[in-house]
Amino acid sequence: MNSRTVVVGIAVSAIGAALLLTGCSGTTAEAGPPASSTVAAATTTRSAPAPDTLTPSIIGQAEKHHTAVLGRALTGTTLDEKQWIVLNQVTDEPVERTAHIDRIAGLTQWAPAEVETALNALLAQGLLATTPHGRLEPTTSGKAVVGEVRAESGAIVAAAYGAVTPEDLAATARVLATITARMAQELTHG
């Protein structure tokens, strides 16, 4: 794996933190492969950035902490990360199965087959159901699990994000969205 691939994966992963924890949605690839410890090697060939400069290392650290919060919140459930994202992203309105699989695959950069496997597990566990019109919707149990995980992770996330001004959060969101969009373009070109 080359250093460019590692850096891309880390930046995309960090942007997915809100998606993983609180159910935020967006238009760019918001989650990806876990950050890799090889980032240090990928970034050490350049001169050291100023301490207040956004780097893949900082993004990777944030992503790792968001993932740890999610892991804690999922403890005691039957869900893994993929199942959580598939369930968490079902809206209040029933959604068409193929469209949901395609949407999650686009957000996460997972293969559609991986998303479908997670979706089938949720159907088998009774957390998602198929409507008479063939759409997906969360069951009462599914809604309860989503509420519990969001409550567990939300308190930690709210405290962390509350330490930053709304203006800085907005600026960070714009910066990360721009970086993600550019990386998505680069990934489509090879």
Accessible surface in RSA format (square Angstrom, percent):
REM  Atomic radii and reference values for relative SASA: ProtOr
REM  Chains: A
REM  Algorithm: Lee & Richards
REM  Probe-radius: 1.40
REM  Slices: 20
REM RES _ NUM      All-atoms   Total-Side   Main-Chain    Non-polar    All polar
REM                ABS   REL    ABS   REL    ABS   REL    ABS   REL    ABS   REL
RES MET A   1   185.70  96.2  96.11  63.6  89.58 213.3 102.31  87.0  83.39 110.5
RES ASN A   2    92.75  64.0  80.47  77.8  12.28  29.6  40.41  97.3  52.34  50.6
RES SER A   3    58.75  49.6  49.32  65.8   9.43  21.7  19.52  41.6  39.23  55.0
RES ARG A   4   140.00  58.8 134.20  68.4   5.80  13.8  62.13  84.9  77.87  47.2
RES THR A   5    65.27  46.4  60.47  61.3   4.80  11.4  43.28  58.1  21.98  33.2
RES VAL A   6     9.70   6.4   5.22   4.7   4.48  10.8   9.01   7.8   0.69   1.9
RES VAL A   7    33.99  22.4  33.99  30.8   0.00   0.0  33.99  29.5   0.00   0.0
RES VAL A   8    13.37   8.8  13.37  12.1   0.00   0.0  13.37  11.6   0.00   0.0
RES GLY A   9     9.67  11.9   0.00   N/A   9.67  11.9   9.57  26.3   0.10   0.2
RES ILE A  10     1.44   0.8   1.35   1.0   0.09   0.2   1.35   1.0   0.09   0.2
RES ALA A  11     1.91   1.8   1.91   2.9   0.00   0.0   1.91   2.7   0.00   0.0
RES VAL A  12     4.53   3.0   4.53   4.1   0.00   0.0   4.53   3.9   0.00   0.0
RES SER A  13     2.52   2.1   0.79   1.1   1.73   4.0   1.68   3.6   0.85   1.2
RES ALA A  14    13.41  12.3   4.22   6.5   9.19  20.9   4.76   6.7   8.65  22.9
RES ILE A  15    31.75  18.1  18.61  13.9  13.14  31.7  21.96  15.8   9.80  26.6
RES GLY A  16     0.00   0.0   0.00   N/A   0.00   0.0   0.00   0.0   0.00   0.0
RES ALA A  17     2.45   2.3   2.38   3.7   0.07   0.2   2.45   3.4   0.00   0.0
RES ALA A  18    34.38  31.6  30.55  47.1   3.84   8.7  33.29  46.9   1.09   2.9
RES LEU A  19     1.35   0.8   0.17   0.1   1.18   3.0   0.17   0.1   1.18   3.2
RES LEU A  20     4.44   2.5   4.44   3.2   0.00   0.0   4.44   3.1   0.00   0.0
RES LEU A  21     0.41   0.2   0.41   0.3   0.00   0.0   0.41   0.3   0.00   0.0
RES THR A  22    46.00  32.7  34.43  34.9  11.57  27.6  31.85  42.8  14.15  21.4
RES GLY A  23    19.08  23.5   0.00   N/A  19.08  23.5   0.81   2.2  18.27  40.9
RES CYS A  24    63.57  48.1  54.75  61.1   8.82  20.7  24.51  62.1  39.06  42.1
RES SER A  25    72.00  60.8  44.63  59.6  27.37  63.0   8.20  17.5  63.80  89.4
RES GLY A  26    30.86  38.1   0.00   N/A  30.86  38.1  18.81  51.6  12.05  27.0
RES THR A  27   141.81 100.9 102.06 103.5  39.75  94.7  84.93 114.1  56.88  86.0
RES THR A  28    36.56  26.0  29.42  29.8   7.13  17.0  30.08  40.4   6.47   9.8
RES ALA A  29     9.88   9.1   5.29   8.2   4.59  10.4   5.29   7.4   4.59  12.2
RES GLU A  30    17.70  10.2  17.70  13.4   0.00   0.0   3.13   6.1  14.57  11.9
RES ALA A  31     3.34   3.1   3.34   5.2   0.00   0.0   3.34   4.7   0.00   0.0
RES GLY A  32     9.80  12.1   0.00   N/A   9.80  12.1   0.09   0.2   9.71  21.7
RES PRO A  33    72.26  52.7  66.93  61.0   5.33  19.4  71.98  59.4   0.28   1.7
RES PRO A  34   100.82  73.5  87.41  79.7  13.41  48.7  88.93  73.4  11.89  73.9
RES ALA A  35     9.84   9.0   3.68   5.7   6.16  14.0   3.79   5.3   6.05  16.0
RES SER A  36    39.37  33.3  28.13  37.5  11.24  25.9  23.46  49.9  15.92  22.3
RES SER A  37   111.68  94.4  77.93 104.0  33.74  77.7  59.00 125.6  52.67  73.8
RES THR A  38    73.38  52.2  68.40  69.3   4.98  11.9  70.23  94.3   3.14   4.8
RES VAL A  39    11.36   7.5  11.36  10.3   0.00   0.0  11.36   9.9   0.00   0.0
RES ALA A  40    62.11  57.1  55.91  86.3   6.20  14.1  60.01  84.5   2.09   5.5
RES ALA A  41    70.83  65.1  54.33  83.8  16.50  37.5  60.26  84.9  10.57  28.0
RES ALA A  42    19.36  17.8   1.79   2.8  17.57  40.0   5.99   8.4  13.37  35.4
RES THR A  43    38.56  27.4  28.49  28.9  10.07  24.0  19.54  26.2  19.02  28.8
RES THR A  44    98.74  70.2  70.72  71.7  28.02  66.8  61.74  82.9  37.00  55.9
RES THR A  45   122.53  87.2  83.33  84.5  39.20  93.4  76.23 102.4  46.30  70.0
RES ARG A  46   195.25  82.0 178.75  91.1  16.49  39.3  62.43  85.3 132.81  80.5
RES SER A  47   104.87  88.6  78.11 104.2  26.75  61.6  54.86 116.8  50.01  70.1
RES ALA A  48    94.80  87.2  62.86  97.0  31.94  72.7  67.46  95.0  27.35  72.4
RES PRO A  49    73.55  53.6  50.16  45.7  23.39  85.0  60.03  49.6  13.52  84.0
RES ALA A  50    54.66  50.3  38.72  59.8  15.94  36.3  45.92  64.7   8.74  23.1
RES PRO A  51   136.04  99.2 104.40  95.2  31.65 115.0 117.11  96.7  18.93 117.7
RES ASP A  52   134.02  93.9  97.03  96.6  36.98  87.5  49.54 116.6  84.47  84.2
RES THR A  53    58.48  41.6  53.11  53.8   5.37  12.8  43.23  58.1  15.25  23.0
RES LEU A  54    72.75  40.5  47.54  34.0  25.21  63.4  50.11  35.2  22.64  60.9
RES THR A  55    21.00  14.9  19.30  19.6   1.70   4.0  18.27  24.5   2.73   4.1
RES PRO A  56    31.54  23.0  31.33  28.6   0.21   0.8  31.53  26.0   0.01   0.1
RES SER A  57    45.27  38.3  40.80  54.5   4.47  10.3  23.22  49.4  22.05  30.9
RES ILE A  58    78.46  44.7  77.15  57.5   1.32   3.2  77.27  55.6   1.20   3.2
RES ILE A  59    10.76   6.1   8.99   6.7   1.77   4.3  10.76   7.7   0.00   0.0
RES GLY A  60     6.63   8.2   0.00   N/A   6.63   8.2   6.63  18.2   0.00   0.0
RES GLN A  61   105.04  58.7 101.95  74.5   3.09   7.4  34.89  74.3  70.15  53.2
RES ALA A  62    43.79  40.3  34.43  53.1   9.36  21.3  43.11  60.7   0.68   1.8
RES GLU A  63     8.85   5.1   8.75   6.6   0.10   0.2   0.19   0.4   8.65   7.1
RES LYS A  64   100.57  49.1  95.49  58.6   5.07  12.1  63.44  57.1  37.12  39.5
RES HIS A  65   127.54  69.7 124.96  86.9   2.59   6.6  93.12  96.0  34.43  40.1
RES HIS A  66    24.90  13.6  23.06  16.0   1.84   4.7  23.56  24.3   1.34   1.6
RES THR A  67    46.04  32.7  44.80  45.4   1.24   2.9  43.94  59.0   2.10   3.2
RES ALA A  68    65.24  60.0  48.24  74.4  17.00  38.7  59.29  83.5   5.95  15.8
RES VAL A  69    24.58  16.2  22.33  20.2   2.25   5.4  24.26  21.1   0.32   0.9
RES LEU A  70     2.84   1.6   2.84   2.0   0.00   0.0   2.84   2.0   0.00   0.0
RES GLY A  71    37.46  46.2   0.00   N/A  37.46  46.2  31.76  87.1   5.71  12.8
RES ARG A  72   153.80  64.6 140.51  71.6  13.29  31.6  40.41  55.2 113.39  68.7
RES ALA A  73     7.30   6.7   0.00   0.0   7.30  16.6   0.13   0.2   7.17  19.0
RES LEU A  74    16.13   9.0  12.79   9.1   3.35   8.4  13.09   9.2   3.05   8.2
RES THR A  75   109.34  77.8  83.56  84.7  25.78  61.4  74.59 100.2  34.75  52.5
RES GLY A  76    82.42 101.6   0.00   N/A  82.42 101.6  40.19 110.3  42.23  94.6
RES THR A  77    39.60  28.2  12.32  12.5  27.29  65.0  19.14  25.7  20.46  30.9
RES THR A  78   106.09  75.5  77.63  78.7  28.46  67.8  82.00 110.1  24.09  36.4
RES LEU A  79    13.98   7.8   0.27   0.2  13.71  34.5   1.13   0.8  12.84  34.6
RES ASP A  80    75.85  53.1  68.80  68.5   7.05  16.7  41.89  98.6  33.97  33.9
RES GLU A  81    62.86  36.1  58.17  44.0   4.69  11.2  20.45  39.5  42.41  34.6
RES LYS A  82    64.82  31.6  64.25  39.4   0.57   1.4  26.00  23.4  38.83  41.4
RES GLN A  83    23.43  13.1  23.43  17.1   0.00   0.0   0.32   0.7  23.11  17.5
RES TRP A  84     0.00   0.0   0.00   0.0   0.00   0.0   0.00   0.0   0.00   0.0
RES ILE A  85     0.03   0.0   0.00   0.0   0.03   0.1   0.03   0.0   0.00   0.0
RES VAL A  86     0.00   0.0   0.00   0.0   0.00   0.0   0.00   0.0   0.00   0.0
RES LEU A  87     2.31   1.3   0.06   0.0   2.25   5.7   0.06   0.0   2.25   6.1
RES ASN A  88     5.24   3.6   0.00   0.0   5.24  12.6   0.25   0.6   4.99   4.8
RES GLN A  89     8.31   4.6   2.93   2.1   5.38  12.8   3.12   6.6   5.19   3.9
RES VAL A  90    14.51   9.5   0.00   0.0  14.51  35.0   0.00   0.0  14.51  39.3
RES THR A  91    72.58  51.6  63.30  64.2   9.28  22.1  68.78  92.4   3.80   5.7
RES ASP A  92   147.19 103.1 116.79 116.2  30.40  71.9  34.54  81.3 112.65 112.3
RES GLU A  93   124.00  71.2 123.66  93.6   0.33   0.8  52.63 101.8  71.37  58.3
RES PRO A  94    47.72  34.8  37.91  34.6   9.82  35.7  37.91  31.3   9.82  61.0
RES VAL A  95    27.01  17.8  24.87  22.5   2.14   5.2  27.01  23.5   0.00   0.0
RES GLU A  96    71.88  41.3  69.67  52.7   2.21   5.3  40.76  78.8  31.12  25.4
RES ARG A  97    63.23  26.5  63.23  32.2   0.00   0.0  35.86  49.0  27.37  16.6
RES THR A  98    80.22  57.1  79.95  81.1   0.27   0.6  50.80  68.2  29.41  44.5
RES ALA A  99    55.30  50.8  46.25  71.4   9.05  20.6  51.46  72.5   3.84  10.2
RES HIS A 100     5.42   3.0   2.45   1.7   2.97   7.6   2.69   2.8   2.73   3.2
RES ILE A 101    14.04   8.0  14.04  10.5   0.00   0.0  14.04  10.1   0.00   0.0
RES ASP A 102    81.62  57.2  70.99  70.7  10.63  25.1  28.60  67.3  53.02  52.9
RES ARG A 103    86.39  36.3  74.06  37.8  12.34  29.4  58.27  79.6  28.12  17.0
RES ILE A 104     0.00   0.0   0.00   0.0   0.00   0.0   0.00   0.0   0.00   0.0
RES ALA A 105    12.52  11.5   9.01  13.9   3.51   8.0   9.36  13.2   3.17   8.4
RES GLY A 106    41.87  51.6   0.00   N/A  41.87  51.6  36.16  99.2   5.70  12.8
RES LEU A 107     8.23   4.6   7.26   5.2   0.97   2.4   7.32   5.1   0.92   2.5
RES THR A 108     0.35   0.2   0.07   0.1   0.28   0.7   0.07   0.1   0.28   0.4
RES GLN A 109    95.68  53.5  64.09  46.8  31.59  75.2  20.46  43.6  75.22  57.0
RES TRP A 110    33.27  13.4  26.32  12.7   6.95  16.3  18.54   9.9  14.73  23.9
RES ALA A 111    49.52  45.5  40.10  61.9   9.42  21.4  46.13  65.0   3.39   9.0
RES PRO A 112    74.74  54.5  74.08  67.5   0.66   2.4  74.45  61.5   0.29   1.8
RES ALA A 113    70.03  64.4  62.05  95.8   7.98  18.2  66.04  93.0   3.99  10.6
RES GLU A 114    69.22  39.7  63.32  47.9   5.89  14.0  33.11  64.0  36.10  29.5
RES VAL A 115     0.00   0.0   0.00   0.0   0.00   0.0   0.00   0.0   0.00   0.0
RES GLU A 116    67.74  38.9  67.74  51.3   0.00   0.0   7.98  15.4  59.77  48.8
RES THR A 117    94.01  66.9  89.41  90.6   4.61  11.0  66.03  88.7  27.99  42.3
RES ALA A 118     5.27   4.8   2.34   3.6   2.93   6.7   4.96   7.0   0.31   0.8
RES LEU A 119     0.00   0.0   0.00   0.0   0.00   0.0   0.00   0.0   0.00   0.0
RES ASN A 120    67.63  46.6  63.02  60.9   4.61  11.1  25.48  61.3  42.16  40.7
RES ALA A 121    27.05  24.9  19.21  29.6   7.84  17.8  26.47  37.3   0.58   1.5
RES LEU A 122     0.00   0.0   0.00   0.0   0.00   0.0   0.00   0.0   0.00   0.0
RES LEU A 123    48.70  27.1  33.16  23.7  15.55  39.1  33.54  23.6  15.16  40.8
RES ALA A 124    94.56  86.9  49.22  76.0  45.34 103.1  62.43  87.9  32.13  85.1
RES GLN A 125    69.24  38.7  35.93  26.3  33.30  79.3  36.56  77.8  32.68  24.8
RES GLY A 126    33.69  41.5   0.00   N/A  33.69  41.5  28.32  77.7   5.37  12.0
RES LEU A 127    13.35   7.4  13.35   9.5   0.00   0.0  13.35   9.4   0.00   0.0
RES LEU A 128     3.04   1.7   0.00   0.0   3.04   7.6   0.00   0.0   3.04   8.2
RES ALA A 129    35.64  32.8  31.81  49.1   3.83   8.7  35.64  50.2   0.00   0.0
RES THR A 130    78.77  56.0  50.56  51.3  28.21  67.2  39.08  52.5  39.69  60.0
RES THR A 131    18.39  13.1  11.87  12.0   6.52  15.5  13.02  17.5   5.37   8.1
RES PRO A 132   138.95 101.3  95.38  86.9  43.57 158.4 108.82  89.8  30.13 187.3
RES HIS A 133   164.07  89.7 132.32  92.0  31.76  81.2  90.83  93.6  73.24  85.2
RES GLY A 134    38.95  48.0   0.00   N/A  38.95  48.0  25.46  69.9  13.49  30.2
RES ARG A 135   103.01  43.2 103.01  52.5   0.00   0.0  16.78  22.9  86.22  52.3
RES LEU A 136     1.09   0.6   1.09   0.8   0.00   0.0   1.09   0.8   0.00   0.0
RES GLU A 137    64.06  36.8  64.06  48.5   0.00   0.0   7.07  13.7  56.99  46.5
RES PRO A 138    20.55  15.0  13.27  12.1   7.28  26.5  13.27  11.0   7.28  45.3
RES THR A 139    34.55  24.6  27.13  27.5   7.42  17.7  34.55  46.4   0.00   0.0
RES THR A 140   120.02  85.4 112.69 114.2   7.33  17.5  76.10 102.2  43.92  66.4
RES SER A 141    63.28  53.5  56.49  75.4   6.79  15.6  21.85  46.5  41.43  58.0
RES GLY A 142     0.00   0.0   0.00   N/A   0.00   0.0   0.00   0.0   0.00   0.0
RES LYS A 143   129.41  63.1 119.02  73.0  10.39  24.7  65.10  58.6  64.31  68.5
RES ALA A 144    50.75  46.7  37.64  58.1  13.11  29.8  49.21  69.3   1.53   4.1
RES VAL A 145    26.23  17.3  26.23  23.7   0.00   0.0  26.23  22.8   0.00   0.0
RES VAL A 146    19.53  12.9  19.53  17.7   0.00   0.0  19.53  17.0   0.00   0.0
RES GLY A 147    38.50  47.5   0.00   N/A  38.50  47.5  33.34  91.5   5.16  11.6
RES GLU A 148   112.19  64.4 102.12  77.3  10.07  24.0  48.53  93.9  63.66  52.0
RES VAL A 149     1.12   0.7   0.65   0.6   0.47   1.1   1.12   1.0   0.00   0.0
RES ARG A 150    91.29  38.3  87.37  44.5   3.92   9.3  26.98  36.9  64.31  39.0
RES ALA A 151    71.53  65.8  50.51  78.0  21.02  47.8  62.46  88.0   9.07  24.0
RES GLU A 152    78.96  45.3  67.24  50.9  11.73  27.9  20.06  38.8  58.90  48.1
RES SER A 153     0.03   0.0   0.00   0.0   0.03   0.1   0.03   0.1   0.00   0.0
RES GLY A 154    20.00  24.7   0.00   N/A  20.00  24.7  17.58  48.2   2.42   5.4
RES ALA A 155    70.40  64.7  52.51  81.0  17.89  40.7  62.05  87.4   8.34  22.1
RES ILE A 156    60.40  34.4  55.59  41.4   4.80  11.6  59.46  42.8   0.93   2.5
RES VAL A 157    20.40  13.4  19.03  17.2   1.38   3.3  20.40  17.7   0.00   0.0
RES ALA A 158    65.11  59.9  50.37  77.7  14.74  33.5  58.61  82.5   6.50  17.2
RES ALA A 159    75.55  69.5  51.43  79.4  24.12  54.9  63.71  89.7  11.84  31.4
RES ALA A 160    59.61  54.8  41.73  64.4  17.88  40.7  52.89  74.5   6.71  17.8
RES TYR A 161    80.78  37.7  78.49  44.7   2.29   6.0  64.79  48.7  15.99  19.7
RES GLY A 162    62.84  77.5   0.00   N/A  62.84  77.5  33.00  90.6  29.84  66.8
RES ALA A 163    91.04  83.7  46.64  72.0  44.40 101.0  59.85  84.3  31.19  82.6
RES VAL A 164    60.89  40.1  50.81  46.0  10.09  24.3  55.45  48.2   5.44  14.8
RES THR A 165    70.12  49.9  65.44  66.3   4.68  11.1  66.43  89.2   3.69   5.6
RES PRO A 166   102.00  74.3  95.16  86.7   6.84  24.9  97.63  80.6   4.37  27.1
RES GLU A 167   124.72  71.6 115.93  87.7   8.80  21.0  69.83 135.1  54.89  44.8
RES ASP A 168    79.27  55.5  78.12  77.8   1.15   2.7  12.65  29.8  66.62  66.4
RES LEU A 169    61.92  34.5  57.49  41.1   4.43  11.1  57.69  40.5   4.23  11.4
RES ALA A 170    45.64  42.0  36.53  56.4   9.11  20.7  44.43  62.6   1.21   3.2
RES ALA A 171    38.14  35.1  37.47  57.8   0.67   1.5  37.97  53.5   0.16   0.4
RES THR A 172    63.40  45.1  59.61  60.4   3.79   9.0  39.69  53.3  23.71  35.8
RES ALA A 173    60.73  55.8  49.45  76.3  11.28  25.7  57.31  80.7   3.42   9.0
RES ARG A 174   149.78  62.9 144.09  73.5   5.69  13.5  76.70 104.8  73.08  44.3
RES VAL A 175    72.96  48.0  68.81  62.3   4.15  10.0  72.86  63.3   0.10   0.3
RES LEU A 176    30.16  16.8  30.16  21.6   0.00   0.0  30.16  21.2   0.00   0.0
RES ALA A 177    47.83  44.0  44.56  68.8   3.27   7.4  45.91  64.7   1.92   5.1
RES THR A 178    94.68  67.3  88.52  89.7   6.15  14.7  67.86  91.1  26.82  40.5
RES ILE A 179    50.85  28.9  47.40  35.3   3.45   8.3  50.75  36.5   0.10   0.3
RES THR A 180     0.21   0.2   0.21   0.2   0.00   0.0   0.21   0.3   0.00   0.0
RES ALA A 181    42.69  39.2  39.26  60.6   3.42   7.8  41.56  58.5   1.13   3.0
RES ARG A 182   142.57  59.9 140.53  71.6   2.05   4.9  43.69  59.7  98.88  59.9
RES MET A 183    29.79  15.4  29.79  19.7   0.00   0.0  29.79  25.3   0.00   0.0
RES ALA A 184    34.54  31.8  30.96  47.8   3.58   8.2  34.03  47.9   0.51   1.4
RES GLN A 185   101.92  57.0  99.19  72.5   2.73   6.5  28.74  61.2  73.18  55.5
RES GLU A 186    53.82  30.9  48.64  36.8   5.18  12.3  16.17  31.3  37.64  30.7
RES LEU A 187    87.99  49.0  67.88  48.6  20.11  50.6  69.01  48.5  18.98  51.1
RES THR A 188   111.25  79.1  73.31  74.3  37.94  90.4  75.03 100.8  36.22  54.7
RES HIS A 189   151.42  82.8 114.67  79.7  36.75  94.0  82.70  85.2  68.72  80.0
RES GLY A 190   103.03 127.1   0.00   N/A 103.03 127.1  54.24 148.8  48.80 109.3
END  Absolute sums over single chains surface
CHAIN  1 A    10455.8       8238.9       2216.8       6542.8       3913.0
END  Absolute sums over all chains
TOTAL         10455.8       8238.9       2216.8       6542.8       3913.0
